[in-house]
Amino acid sequence: MRHADEQAELLKLIRRYVTPDQRYLKLGGSFLHMTERKRTKFARELGKAASEITPGELAILLEGGWRERTTAAWLIAVARRTEFRERLGELLLASEVCFAGSAYCITFATFGTQADADLLAAYLDRYLRRPDLYYDQTAAMGALLHLDAKLGAGQATKFLAPDGLWHQWIDGPPRKEHHDTPDSYRESTGQFCVFADESTEYCTARKR
């Protein structure tokens, strides 16, 4: 349970970084359907926020609910704050709240290293064994395939083999007819990463 001063600080950060113009909702992907003008404005505002928020403030947001954690993960991705990699990996594996896990996966994809691919693979190795759970398996697979292509690796191969964990998972509830192809998830990750890169340019420009 948070003390009153901690709660007040969290609410202040939510008002500043999470809820303005429903940022947390747009980060779910609606920015992909914006006009070029609105998308540029959103990227600029996100980059500005990422340049202003402190590591301590990000840590506070990561203790909040899915809205706060989703926003924090995106701000971490845009500012390329790789010092949060381990913490996001812990949160992804814990899967404590809905929606935020997809944002963690995008963050790993933007960081773009083998360490990030390892975290995604660890998540898939755990949660593809749970066909009863529909968590962030598709987002993690898309991000891992994106990194495999970037790094020239093949870490997703073992999961996607005909007898691999991916097919065991999609054959469970919910069944595979509810899923797109792994390549479609990779393409979606690529689109998210392009937007993150656009926002990073504004973040970097403000830090100069």
Secondary structure by P-SEA (a helix, b strand, c coil): cccaaaaaaaaaaaaccccccccccccccccccccaaaaaaaaaaaaaaaacccaaaaaaaaaccaaaaaaaaaaaaaaccccaaaaaaaaaaaccccaaaaaaaaaaaaaccaaaaaaaaaaaaccccccccccaaaaaaaaaaaaaaaacccccccccccccaaaaaaaccccccccccaaaaaaaaaaaaaaaaaaaaaaaaaac
